[in-house]
Amino acid sequence: MVKTTQLSSSEQEQSGLSNEEKVSLYNTFTQLVYEMSSNLPPVCNVKLLPIAKIKANGYKANTMEPAERDLLKRSLLIDGITSPIIVNKIDKGKAFTIIDGVHRFELIQSHPVLQPIPGYAPCVVFDTCLPNCMSSSIRHNGARGTTDSEAFADLVINLVQLGWSNERINQEIGMLDGEISKMLQVGDLGEYSRQTSLSAYLE
């Protein structure tokens, strides 16, 4: 049986609240509960955000085959959304870029029946810098074993160009020096990485 996540018209009328009011009430409540308990993880502070304000990040680190996409769609239809989209706040919350969950978001965006409230998607919101967003994307996708090697390499190169050292990359995304060199060989810095160390490149 397909799980319908949207509120029906009759349910909306019975509540006496507009969709915007429901979203505001939900977001305010979850924020208050989250702030009352300092040990709660980010997943306990899910926000409903306008889909129109959520954008792709431009550095998607994984790919999804059509069969996998169909399976994800079926999972969302039957089970509902069980994992929020992870986004980063930009321009003081006027927009949000996706850190993790781009495939889920694309399906939610294109299939209104998946939206818990029309026009909104459940998200965990970060407020951090671009390098941290990139490293978080790598961690999430790498942990699932779904990374695309070239896209992954581009992310590592971007982190190098943003000034991250070998040690920082090791610490943040768990890559050893040899693995970093391999990533640079896959990407545009391959020839350079064969001639010098990453540390020398950064200097």
C-alpha positions in Angstrom: 0.0 0.0 0.0 1.4 3.4 -1.0 1.9 5.8 1.9 0.5 9.3 1.0 2.3 11.9 3.1 0.3 15.0 2.0 -2.5 16.3 4.2 -5.9 16.0 2.5 -8.1 19.0 1.9 -10.5 17.9 4.6 -7.6 17.5 7.1 -6.4 20.9 6.3 -9.8 22.4 6.8 -10.4 20.6 10.1 -7.1 21.9 11.5 -8.0 25.6 10.8 -4.4 26.4 10.0 -2.8 27.3 6.7 0.1 25.3 5.4 2.4 28.2 6.3 1.1 28.3 9.8 1.5 24.5 10.2 5.1 24.8 9.1 5.9 27.7 11.3 4.3 25.9 14.3 6.3 22.7 13.6 9.6 24.5 13.1 9.2 26.6 16.2 8.3 23.6 18.3 11.2 21.4 17.1 13.6 24.3 17.7 12.4 24.8 21.2 12.7 21.1 22.1 16.1 21.0 20.5 17.4 24.0 22.4 16.1 22.5 25.7 18.3 19.4 25.3 22.0 20.1 24.5 22.8 16.5 23.8 20.3 16.0 21.0 21.8 15.3 17.6 21.0 17.4 14.5 18.5 14.8 13.2 16.3 15.7 16.2 16.0 19.3 14.8 14.4 18.6 11.4 12.9 21.7 9.7 10.3 21.9 7.0 11.8 24.2 4.3 10.3 25.6 1.1 11.4 23.4 -1.8 11.8 26.5 -3.9 14.6 27.8 -1.7 16.6 24.5 -1.8 19.3 24.3 -4.5 21.8 21.6 -5.7 25.4 22.2 -4.5 27.2 21.8 -7.8 29.6 19.2 -6.5 27.5 16.1 -6.2 29.8 13.3 -5.1 27.7 10.3 -6.1 25.7 8.9 -8.9 22.5 6.8 -9.0 21.5 4.3 -11.7 17.9 4.3 -13.0 17.1 1.1 -11.2 18.4 2.5 -7.9 16.4 5.7 -8.5 13.2 3.7 -9.1 13.8 1.7 -5.9 14.4 5.0 -3.9 11.2 6.4 -5.3 9.3 3.2 -4.3 10.8 3.4 -0.8 9.7 7.0 -0.4 6.2 6.2 -1.7 5.7 3.2 0.5 7.6 4.1 3.7 7.6 7.9 3.5 10.6 10.1 4.0 12.7 8.5 6.7 15.9 10.5 6.2 15.8 14.3 6.0 17.8 16.3 3.4 20.9 17.8 4.8 21.3 21.4 3.7 23.5 24.5 4.4 22.1 27.9 5.1 23.2 30.6 2.7 22.5 34.3 2.6 21.0 34.2 6.2 18.4 31.6 5.3 17.2 33.1 2.1 18.4 29.9 0.3 19.8 26.5 1.1 22.3 24.3 -0.7 22.2 20.5 -0.4 25.0 18.7 1.5 23.5 15.3 1.3 20.3 13.8 -0.1 20.2 15.3 -3.5 18.5 12.2 -5.1 15.8 12.2 -2.4 15.3 15.9 -2.9 14.9 15.6 -6.6 12.2 12.9 -6.2 10.4 14.9 -3.5 10.6 18.0 -5.7 9.2 16.3 -8.8 6.5 14.2 -7.0 4.2 16.4 -4.9 2.6 13.3 -3.3 5.9 12.8 -1.4 5.8 16.3 0.1 4.6 16.1 3.8 3.1 19.6 3.3 2.8 20.8 -0.3 5.9 22.8 -1.3 8.0 21.7 1.7 10.7 19.2 2.4 12.1 17.9 5.8 15.7 19.1 6.3 18.5 19.3 8.8 20.1 22.7 8.5 23.8 23.5 8.9 25.3 26.9 8.9 28.9 26.4 7.9 31.6 27.3 5.2 32.0 25.7 1.8 35.0 23.4 2.6 33.0 22.0 5.6 30.0 21.4 3.3 32.3 19.5 0.8 33.9 17.4 3.5 30.5 16.6 5.0 29.3 15.5 1.5 32.3 13.2 1.1 31.8 11.7 4.6 28.1 11.0 4.0 28.5 9.5 0.5 31.8 7.7 1.3 30.3 6.0 4.3 27.6 4.6 2.1 30.0 3.4 -0.6 28.2 5.3 -3.4 30.8 7.8 -4.4 31.7 8.5 -8.0 35.5 8.5 -8.4 35.8 11.5 -10.7 33.3 13.6 -8.7 35.0 12.5 -5.5 38.4 13.5 -6.9 37.0 16.9 -7.9 35.9 17.5 -4.3 39.3 16.6 -2.9 41.0 19.0 -5.4 38.6 21.7 -4.4 39.6 21.2 -0.8 43.3 21.4 -1.7 42.7 24.6 -3.6 40.8 26.0 -0.7 43.9 25.5 1.4 43.3 22.2 3.2 46.5 20.3 4.2 47.1 16.5 4.0 46.6 16.4 7.8 43.3 18.3 7.6 42.0 16.0 4.8 43.1 12.9 6.8 41.3 14.2 9.9 38.1 15.3 8.3 37.3 12.6 5.7 39.6 9.8 6.7 41.8 9.7 3.6 45.5 8.7 3.8 48.2 10.4 1.9 48.3 7.7 -0.7 44.6 7.9 -1.2 44.8 11.6 -1.6 47.5 11.2 -4.3 45.2 8.7 -6.1 42.3 11.2 -6.0 44.6 13.9 -7.4 45.7 11.6 -10.2 42.1 11.0 -11.2 41.4 14.7 -11.3 43.0 17.7 -12.9 46.0 17.8 -10.5 47.2 14.3 -11.4 50.3 15.3 -13.3 51.3 17.8 -10.7 50.8 15.3 -7.9 53.2 12.9 -9.5 55.9 15.5 -9.4 55.6 16.9 -5.9 53.9 16.3 -2.6 50.6 17.8 -1.6 52.3 19.8 1.1 54.6 21.3 -1.3 51.7 22.2 -3.6 50.0 24.0 -0.7 53.2 25.9 0.1 
